[in-house]
Amino acid sequence: MSSPTGSHGVGDLPGDRLAPVLRPVRAGNGFEEALAQILQVVRLGLVPGGERLPSERELAERLGISRVTLREVLKVLQDQGLVEARRGRYGGTFVLPRTGTGGEDELRRRIAAVDVEDVLRFREVLEVGAAGLCAAHGLTGEQADRLREALDRTHEAPLADYRRLDTLLHLTLAELCGSPSLTAQYAAVRAAVNDLLDCIPLLVRNLEHSQRQHVALVEAVLDGDADGAREMMREHCAGTAALLRGFLI
């Protein structure tokens, strides 16, 4: 018996179709980078609407992540109306046809005037620099308390307040680095980043991961570990950048 229309999947297609996009992710941002890669597969049309993504086992192996993490990624894509799960003999995860709704048109209008790559790169330079300066120069007792308090506020933040309190934590770190010019530039670029973040959904898994990175970052700064602080901030920025590129580019 032949499979119904649209039930064939990537496994039936040339093996190199997804090779340029799907690759093992880095351990630090596995969820975010895996989501970004599969979003890119969908948005580039590498798996057209109505066709099936590779099996969970194949995707997990290609991306170098666990099946549990992959299922969380696929759940996000389902929640966003990009894929659907089907059961049965010809089941799997299928890409839904793009509808070209006004919502996506509005999103495109909002980011049309923004150079996303420029914003993300400038943000990384400023944040990595600020984290390194804070750790290398050290903080006074009062400054350390301010940083801990800003971190603590993010821990129990309601979902609706999280981005605001996350912003305040990052602004506090920028301010404490001792460069008013850097702080002013960071405030401007953070506003642009927040405009971009408003175009994508809040993902609980990502927020939980971000919180762990925040804790490690603050610990590195307070310990005077400049290299560790810079590396953690670089990884943290990369996770956010992966999500924004996946959803918006």
C-alpha positions as MATLAB code, in Angstrom:
seq = 'MSSPTGSHGVGDLPGDRLAPVLRPVRAGNGFEEALAQILQVVRLGLVPGGERLPSERELAERLGISRVTLREVLKVLQDQGLVEARRGRYGGTFVLPRTGTGGEDELRRRIAAVDVEDVLRFREVLEVGAAGLCAAHGLTGEQADRLREALDRTHEAPLADYRRLDTLLHLTLAELCGSPSLTAQYAAVRAAVNDLLDCIPLLVRNLEHSQRQHVALVEAVLDGDADGAREMMREHCAGTAALLRGFLI';
ca = [
       0.000    0.000    0.000;
       1.448    3.384   -0.943;
       1.746    6.180    1.601;
      -0.753    9.047    1.445;
       0.134   12.297   -0.241;
       2.585   14.374    1.783;
       3.491   11.488    4.105;
       6.957   10.941    2.691;
       9.705   12.504    4.739;
      13.237   13.720    4.616;
      14.454   10.161    4.871;
      13.099    9.653    1.334;
      14.921   12.716   -0.011;
      18.555   13.264   -1.031;
      20.681   12.943    2.079;
      22.548   16.218    1.589;
      19.453   18.440    1.600;
      19.688   19.240    5.320;
      23.441   18.812    5.735;
      24.241   22.546    5.397;
      21.872   23.386    8.265;
      21.685   20.445   10.681;
      24.933   19.937   12.570;
      25.953   19.007   16.130;
      25.191   21.840   18.532;
      27.471   23.180   21.237;
      26.810   21.832   24.701;
      26.257   25.236   26.289;
      23.167   26.154   24.250;
      21.856   22.822   22.993;
      18.149   23.663   23.201;
      18.466   27.121   21.658;
      20.796   26.109   18.846;
      18.782   23.000   17.997;
      15.621   25.112   17.850;
      17.364   27.684   15.650;
      18.565   25.017   13.225;
      15.178   23.338   12.844;
      13.510   26.740   12.487;
      15.968   27.463    9.694;
      15.092   24.165    8.014;
      11.420   25.127    8.096;
      11.828   28.780    7.118;
      14.185   27.970    4.248;
      11.691   25.448    2.933;
      14.222   22.605    3.071;
      11.309   20.499    4.274;
       8.276   21.884    2.425;
       4.857   22.250    3.991;
       3.106   18.901    4.234;
       6.330   16.891    4.383;
       7.813   15.105    7.345;
      10.900   16.044    9.324;
      13.465   13.335    9.961;
      12.625   10.925   12.763;
      13.333   11.922   16.357;
      16.210    9.471   16.466;
      17.799   10.884   13.318;
      17.324   14.507   14.371;
      18.748   13.850   17.839;
      21.777   12.132   16.327;
      22.383   14.871   13.749;
      22.103   17.610   16.359;
      23.951   15.749   19.105;
      21.174   16.256   21.676;
      19.004   13.969   23.771;
      15.549   12.850   22.620;
      14.127   14.709   25.647;
      15.653   18.015   24.519;
      14.543   17.387   20.940;
      10.949   16.809   22.052;
      11.012   20.139   23.891;
      12.215   21.799   20.680;
       9.468   20.136   18.635;
       6.871   21.146   21.244;
       7.873   24.805   20.764;
       7.495   24.443   17.004;
       4.062   22.861   17.486;
       2.992   25.666   19.837;
       4.032   28.194   17.193;
       1.939   26.441   14.532;
       4.944   25.503   12.416;
       4.711   21.710   12.691;
       2.232   19.090   13.818;
       2.657   15.598   15.235;
       0.739   12.775   13.573;
       0.317    9.251   14.899;
      -0.043    5.980   13.108;
       1.788    4.105   10.383;
       2.599    7.248    8.453;
       3.035    9.414   11.516;
       5.832   11.722   12.543;
       6.408   15.469   12.788;
       5.116   17.301    9.712;
       5.833   20.845    8.593;
       2.636   22.846    8.248;
       2.089   24.934    5.108;
       2.876   28.616    5.522;
      -0.314   30.667    5.572;
       1.124   34.134    4.917;
      -1.041   35.643    7.665;
      -0.996   39.267    8.728;
       0.831   38.332   11.929;
       3.967   37.364   10.074;
       3.658   40.400    7.800;
       3.530   42.610   10.878;
       6.584   40.909   12.341;
       8.500   41.483    9.119;
       7.540   45.159    9.119;
       8.793   45.553   12.673;
      12.250   44.191   11.932;
      12.623   45.446    8.354;
      14.577   48.532    9.448;
      16.793   46.620   11.909;
      20.110   45.033   10.977;
      19.675   42.038   13.252;
      23.223   40.735   12.797;
      24.717   44.141   13.582;
      22.611   44.465   16.739;
      23.529   40.985   17.959;
      27.252   41.398   17.315;
      27.444   44.831   18.908;
      25.497   43.556   21.901;
      27.950   40.666   22.334;
      30.990   42.940   22.141;
      29.588   45.299   24.781;
      28.336   42.607   27.149;
      31.436   40.424   26.978;
      33.587   43.500   27.520;
      31.537   44.708   30.486;
      31.611   41.295   32.166;
      35.361   41.041   31.739;
      35.965   44.541   33.094;
      33.801   43.941   36.166;
      35.634   40.736   36.987;
      39.127   42.070   36.222;
      38.781   45.344   38.156;
      36.699   43.898   40.990;
      33.575   45.271   42.651;
      33.184   47.033   45.960;
      30.988   45.427   48.600;
      28.126   47.757   47.692;
      28.490   47.033   43.989;
      28.587   43.290   44.599;
      25.382   43.585   46.618;
      23.721   45.488   43.776;
      24.658   42.778   41.309;
      23.421   39.986   43.619;
      20.157   41.851   44.207;
      19.586   42.310   40.469;
      20.184   38.579   39.979;
      17.857   37.660   42.852;
      15.025   39.695   41.343;
      15.109   37.573   38.214;
      14.813   34.265   40.083;
      11.167   34.489   41.088;
      10.047   36.919   38.406;
       6.591   36.306   36.920;
       6.813   35.460   33.231;
       5.349   38.839   32.268;
       8.115   40.667   34.192;
      11.044   38.460   33.296;
      12.395   40.377   30.324;
      12.238   43.673   32.209;
      14.147   42.250   35.182;
      16.565   40.432   32.892;
      17.249   43.766   31.211;
      17.899   45.403   34.586;
      20.404   42.692   35.507;
      22.342   43.228   32.291;
      22.167   47.012   32.612;
      23.482   46.748   36.176;
      26.467   44.739   34.984;
      27.130   47.262   32.211;
      26.950   50.154   34.658;
      29.278   48.481   37.163;
      32.050   48.061   34.570;
      32.999   51.697   35.161;
      32.592   53.062   31.621;
      29.687   55.502   31.222;
      30.186   55.443   27.446;
      29.827   51.663   27.342;
      26.774   51.838   29.587;
      25.078   54.370   27.304;
      25.846   52.339   24.202;
      24.607   49.178   25.872;
      21.320   50.805   26.909;
      20.707   51.732   23.271;
      21.553   48.328   21.858;
      19.572   46.563   24.577;
      16.499   48.539   23.540;
      16.974   47.199   20.006;
      17.460   43.656   21.346;
      14.262   43.939   23.387;
      12.346   45.051   20.293;
      13.547   41.873   18.596;
      12.747   39.713   21.622;
       9.203   41.089   21.615;
       8.783   39.478   18.180;
       9.424   35.949   19.474;
       7.722   33.860   22.168;
       8.905   33.557   25.761;
      10.195   29.996   26.097;
      10.277   28.636   29.640;
      13.090   26.189   28.840;
      15.214   29.031   27.489;
      14.494   31.227   30.522;
      15.495   28.440   32.908;
      18.713   27.963   30.960;
      19.367   31.706   30.946;
      18.979   31.789   34.703;
      21.637   29.124   35.162;
      23.942   31.147   32.925;
      23.160   34.303   34.904;
      24.161   32.571   38.134;
      27.422   31.282   36.659;
      28.154   34.705   35.178;
      27.625   36.565   38.454;
      29.717   34.009   40.327;
      32.575   34.458   37.843;
      32.402   38.244   38.179;
      32.360   38.121   41.989;
      35.246   35.618   41.981;
      37.336   37.928   39.822;
      37.461   35.329   37.031;
      37.647   37.623   34.008;
      38.148   34.844   31.453;
      35.272   32.834   32.917;
      32.990   35.859   32.999;
      33.738   36.734   29.380;
      33.224   33.159   28.210;
      29.928   32.760   30.094;
      28.619   36.061   28.760;
      29.676   35.091   25.238;
      27.791   31.798   25.592;
      24.761   33.587   27.045;
      24.634   36.076   24.168;
      25.040   33.236   21.683;
      21.967   31.458   23.069;
      19.778   34.539   22.653;
      21.250   35.207   19.212;
      20.468   31.639   18.102;
      16.804   32.066   19.004;
      16.506   35.474   17.332;
      18.207   34.283   14.166;
      16.015   31.202   14.093;
      12.753   33.093   14.436;
      13.563   36.309   12.577;
      16.181   35.718    9.886;
];
